[in-house]
Amino acid sequence: MILNKEESFPLSSLQPGQSGRICGFDLDASREPFFLRLLEVGFLPGERIEVLNLSPFGRDPISVQVMEGVYAIRLREAERIRVVRDGV
């Protein structure tokens, strides 16, 4: 589900205020119920995603905005969501 892994990076590497476009998920993630739920709520390839907040001291969760929704996700899930810079 990843378009170009060389140009993509994990969502967890973004800082608050930074954004990108979802390009896919790590292969193993695409079969897990949590990631199927993310697809259902709009975490789709091509959608813009922005990191809003990180928990103190690098702990879980982080908050992100996709479309009109704001979601809290764990860092281990954010590491498996691949993004590219806007416009790529």
Backbone as JSON Lines, residues from 0, in Angstrom:
{"i":0,"aa":"M","n":[0.8,-1.19,0.0],"ca":[0.0,0.0,0.0],"c":[0.86,1.26,0.0]}
{"i":1,"aa":"I","n":[2.16,1.14,0.05],"ca":[3.05,2.29,0.03],"c":[3.41,2.62,-1.41]}
{"i":2,"aa":"L","n":[3.29,3.89,-1.79],"ca":[3.57,4.3,-3.16],"c":[5.06,4.33,-3.45]}
{"i":3,"aa":"N","n":[5.82,5.04,-2.66],"ca":[7.26,5.13,-2.85],"c":[7.92,5.23,-1.48]}
{"i":4,"aa":"K","n":[8.4,4.12,-1.0],"ca":[8.92,4.07,0.37],"c":[10.12,5.0,0.57]}
{"i":5,"aa":"E","n":[10.9,5.25,-0.48],"ca":[12.07,6.11,-0.33],"c":[11.68,7.55,0.0]}
{"i":6,"aa":"E","n":[10.54,8.0,-0.51],"ca":[10.1,9.38,-0.26],"c":[9.18,9.5,0.94]}
{"i":7,"aa":"S","n":[8.8,8.4,1.52],"ca":[7.86,8.44,2.64],"c":[8.61,8.29,3.95]}
{"i":8,"aa":"F","n":[7.93,8.66,5.03],"ca":[8.51,8.54,6.36],"c":[7.36,8.29,7.33]}
{"i":9,"aa":"P","n":[7.67,7.82,8.54],"ca":[6.6,7.53,9.5],"c":[5.94,8.8,10.03]}
{"i":10,"aa":"L","n":[4.66,8.73,10.24],"ca":[3.91,9.84,10.82],"c":[4.52,10.26,12.15]}
{"i":11,"aa":"S","n":[5.06,9.32,12.9],"ca":[5.63,9.63,14.22],"c":[6.82,10.58,14.14]}
{"i":12,"aa":"S","n":[7.39,10.79,12.96],"ca":[8.54,11.7,12.84],"c":[8.13,13.17,12.7]}
{"i":13,"aa":"L","n":[6.83,13.44,12.51],"ca":[6.36,14.82,12.4],"c":[6.23,15.45,13.78]}
{"i":14,"aa":"Q","n":[6.47,16.75,13.83],"ca":[6.31,17.53,15.05],"c":[4.98,18.28,14.99]}
{"i":15,"aa":"P","n":[4.48,18.77,16.13],"ca":[3.23,19.54,16.12],"c":[3.3,20.69,15.11]}
{"i":16,"aa":"G","n":[2.22,20.83,14.35],"ca":[2.15,21.86,13.32],"c":[2.61,21.4,11.96]}
{"i":17,"aa":"Q","n":[3.3,20.26,11.89],"ca":[3.75,19.74,10.6],"c":[2.68,18.83,10.01]}
{"i":18,"aa":"S","n":[2.65,18.77,8.69],"ca":[1.64,17.95,8.03],"c":[2.24,17.24,6.82]}
{"i":19,"aa":"G","n":[1.47,16.33,6.31],"ca":[1.85,15.58,5.12],"c":[0.62,14.91,4.55]}
{"i":20,"aa":"R","n":[0.84,14.05,3.58],"ca":[-0.24,13.28,2.98],"c":[0.01,11.81,3.26]}
{"i":21,"aa":"I","n":[-1.02,11.12,3.64],"ca":[-0.9,9.67,3.9],"c":[-0.63,8.98,2.57]}
{"i":22,"aa":"C","n":[0.38,8.14,2.54],"ca":[0.65,7.38,1.31],"c":[0.46,5.89,1.52]}
{"i":23,"aa":"G","n":[0.25,5.46,2.76],"ca":[0.0,4.05,3.01],"c":[0.38,3.65,4.42]}
{"i":24,"aa":"F","n":[0.39,2.35,4.63],"ca":[0.72,1.76,5.92],"c":[1.79,0.71,5.71]}
{"i":25,"aa":"D","n":[2.58,0.45,6.74],"ca":[3.5,-0.67,6.64],"c":[2.69,-1.92,6.37]}
{"i":26,"aa":"L","n":[3.24,-2.81,5.6],"ca":[2.51,-3.96,5.09],"c":[1.79,-4.76,6.17]}
{"i":27,"aa":"D","n":[2.43,-5.03,7.29],"ca":[1.81,-5.82,8.35],"c":[0.59,-5.13,8.94]}
{"i":28,"aa":"A","n":[0.62,-3.8,8.97],"ca":[-0.45,-3.05,9.61],"c":[-1.77,-3.15,8.87]}
{"i":29,"aa":"S","n":[-1.71,-3.31,7.55],"ca":[-2.92,-3.23,6.75],"c":[-3.93,-4.33,7.07]}
{"i":30,"aa":"R","n":[-3.55,-5.36,7.79],"ca":[-4.47,-6.45,8.12],"c":[-4.97,-6.41,9.56]}
{"i":31,"aa":"E","n":[-4.52,-5.46,10.33],"ca":[-4.91,-5.39,11.73],"c":[-6.2,-4.6,11.91]}
{"i":32,"aa":"P","n":[-7.05,-5.02,12.84],"ca":[-8.34,-4.34,13.04],"c":[-8.21,-2.84,13.31]}
{"i":33,"aa":"F","n":[-7.2,-2.43,14.06],"ca":[-7.04,-1.01,14.36],"c":[-6.85,-0.21,13.07]}
{"i":34,"aa":"F","n":[-6.05,-0.71,12.15],"ca":[-5.8,0.01,10.92],"c":[-7.0,-0.03,9.98]}
{"i":35,"aa":"L","n":[-7.77,-1.09,10.04],"ca":[-9.02,-1.12,9.28],"c":[-9.96,-0.03,9.79]}
{"i":36,"aa":"R","n":[-9.98,0.17,11.1],"ca":[-10.79,1.23,11.69],"c":[-10.3,2.61,11.24]}
{"i":37,"aa":"L","n":[-8.98,2.8,11.18],"ca":[-8.45,4.06,10.69],"c":[-8.93,4.34,9.26]}
{"i":38,"aa":"L","n":[-8.93,3.33,8.43],"ca":[-9.43,3.5,7.07],"c":[-10.9,3.92,7.07]}
{"i":39,"aa":"E","n":[-11.68,3.32,7.95],"ca":[-13.1,3.63,8.03],"c":[-13.36,5.09,8.41]}
{"i":40,"aa":"V","n":[-12.51,5.67,9.25],"ca":[-12.74,7.06,9.69],"c":[-12.03,8.09,8.82]}
{"i":41,"aa":"G","n":[-11.31,7.65,7.78],"ca":[-10.74,8.6,6.84],"c":[-9.24,8.65,6.69]}
{"i":42,"aa":"F","n":[-8.5,7.77,7.34],"ca":[-7.05,7.73,7.18],"c":[-6.76,7.01,5.85]}
{"i":43,"aa":"L","n":[-6.99,7.7,4.76],"ca":[-6.88,7.12,3.43],"c":[-5.68,7.7,2.69]}
{"i":44,"aa":"P","n":[-5.06,6.9,1.82],"ca":[-3.98,7.44,1.01],"c":[-4.44,8.69,0.26]}
{"i":45,"aa":"G","n":[-3.6,9.72,0.31],"ca":[-3.91,10.99,-0.33],"c":[-4.49,12.04,0.6]}
{"i":46,"aa":"E","n":[-4.99,11.61,1.76],"ca":[-5.56,12.57,2.72],"c":[-4.46,13.31,3.46]}
{"i":47,"aa":"R","n":[-4.71,14.59,3.7],"ca":[-3.78,15.41,4.47],"c":[-3.91,15.04,5.94]}
{"i":48,"aa":"I","n":[-2.77,14.96,6.63],"ca":[-2.76,14.66,8.06],"c":[-1.82,15.65,8.74]}
{"i":49,"aa":"E","n":[-2.25,16.18,9.87],"ca":[-1.44,17.14,10.62],"c":[-1.31,16.68,12.06]}
{"i":50,"aa":"V","n":[-0.1,16.77,12.6],"ca":[0.12,16.47,14.01],"c":[-0.23,17.73,14.8]}
{"i":51,"aa":"L","n":[-1.14,17.59,15.75],"ca":[-1.57,18.73,16.56],"c":[-0.8,18.83,17.86]}
{"i":52,"aa":"N","n":[-0.67,17.71,18.57],"ca":[0.0,17.71,19.87],"c":[0.71,16.39,20.11]}
{"i":53,"aa":"L","n":[1.8,16.48,20.88],"ca":[2.49,15.29,21.38],"c":[2.3,15.27,22.89]}
{"i":54,"aa":"S","n":[2.19,14.12,23.46],"ca":[2.12,14.03,24.92],"c":[3.47,14.4,25.52]}
{"i":55,"aa":"P","n":[3.47,14.88,26.75],"ca":[4.74,15.27,27.38],"c":[5.74,14.11,27.45]}
{"i":56,"aa":"F","n":[7.0,14.43,27.3],"ca":[8.1,13.47,27.43],"c":[8.04,12.36,26.39]}
{"i":57,"aa":"G","n":[7.44,12.64,25.23],"ca":[7.42,11.66,24.15],"c":[6.56,10.45,24.41]}
{"i":58,"aa":"R","n":[5.55,10.59,25.26],"ca":[4.7,9.46,25.59],"c":[3.44,9.47,24.74]}
{"i":59,"aa":"D","n":[2.71,8.37,24.82],"ca":[1.44,8.24,24.09],"c":[0.36,9.05,24.75]}
{"i":60,"aa":"P","n":[-0.65,9.42,24.04],"ca":[-0.8,9.34,22.58],"c":[-0.39,10.66,21.94]}
{"i":61,"aa":"I","n":[-0.48,10.71,20.6],"ca":[-0.33,11.97,19.88],"c":[-1.7,12.29,19.29]}
{"i":62,"aa":"S","n":[-1.97,13.57,19.07],"ca":[-3.25,13.92,18.44],"c":[-2.97,14.39,17.02]}
{"i":63,"aa":"V","n":[-3.81,13.92,16.1],"ca":[-3.67,14.26,14.69],"c":[-5.03,14.66,14.13]}
{"i":64,"aa":"Q","n":[-4.98,15.45,13.08],"ca":[-6.22,15.82,12.39],"c":[-6.18,15.25,10.99]}
{"i":65,"aa":"V","n":[-7.26,14.55,10.64],"ca":[-7.46,14.03,9.29],"c":[-8.85,14.46,8.89]}
{"i":66,"aa":"M","n":[-8.95,15.12,7.76],"ca":[-10.21,15.7,7.3],"c":[-10.77,16.57,8.42]}
{"i":67,"aa":"E","n":[-11.99,16.34,8.84],"ca":[-12.62,17.17,9.88],"c":[-12.43,16.6,11.29]}
{"i":68,"aa":"G","n":[-11.82,15.42,11.41],"ca":[-11.72,14.76,12.7],"c":[-10.37,14.91,13.37]}
{"i":69,"aa":"V","n":[-10.4,14.89,14.69],"ca":[-9.17,14.89,15.5],"c":[-9.13,13.56,16.24]}
{"i":70,"aa":"Y","n":[-7.98,12.89,16.16],"ca":[-7.85,11.54,16.72],"c":[-6.59,11.46,17.57]}
{"i":71,"aa":"A","n":[-6.67,10.63,18.6],"ca":[-5.5,10.32,19.43],"c":[-5.05,8.91,19.06]}
{"i":72,"aa":"I","n":[-3.79,8.79,18.7],"ca":[-3.26,7.47,18.34],"c":[-1.94,7.25,19.07]}
{"i":73,"aa":"R","n":[-1.62,6.01,19.27],"ca":[-0.37,5.65,19.95],"c":[0.82,5.82,19.0]}
{"i":74,"aa":"L","n":[1.97,6.06,19.57],"ca":[3.18,6.21,18.77],"c":[3.48,4.97,17.95]}
{"i":75,"aa":"R","n":[3.23,3.81,18.51],"ca":[3.53,2.58,17.75],"c":[2.66,2.47,16.5]}
{"i":76,"aa":"E","n":[1.43,3.0,16.54],"ca":[0.61,3.02,15.34],"c":[1.09,4.12,14.38]}
{"i":77,"aa":"A","n":[1.46,5.28,14.94],"ca":[1.95,6.38,14.1],"c":[3.23,5.99,13.36]}
{"i":78,"aa":"E","n":[4.03,5.12,13.93],"ca":[5.25,4.66,13.28],"c":[4.94,3.82,12.04]}
{"i":79,"aa":"R","n":[3.74,3.27,11.96],"ca":[3.39,2.38,10.85],"c":[2.53,3.07,9.79]}
{"i":80,"aa":"I","n":[2.22,4.35,10.0],"ca":[1.5,5.13,9.0],"c":[2.55,5.92,8.22]}
{"i":81,"aa":"R","n":[2.6,5.71,6.92],"ca":[3.61,6.36,6.07],"c":[3.02,7.62,5.45]}
{"i":82,"aa":"V","n":[3.8,8.7,5.47],"ca":[3.37,9.97,4.92],"c":[4.45,10.52,3.99]}
{"i":83,"aa":"V","n":[4.03,11.43,3.12],"ca":[4.95,12.19,2.27],"c":[4.64,13.66,2.48]}
{"i":84,"aa":"R","n":[5.58,14.49,2.15],"ca":[5.36,15.94,2.26],"c":[4.22,16.34,1.34]}
{"i":85,"aa":"D","n":[3.45,17.35,1.73],"ca":[2.38,17.87,0.88],"c":[2.94,18.24,-0.5]}
{"i":86,"aa":"G","n":[2.18,17.91,-1.53],"ca":[2.58,18.26,-2.89],"c":[3.44,17.22,-3.57]}
{"i":87,"aa":"V","n":[3.8,16.12,-2.87],"ca":[4.64,15.08,-3.49],"c":[3.75,14.07,-4.16]}
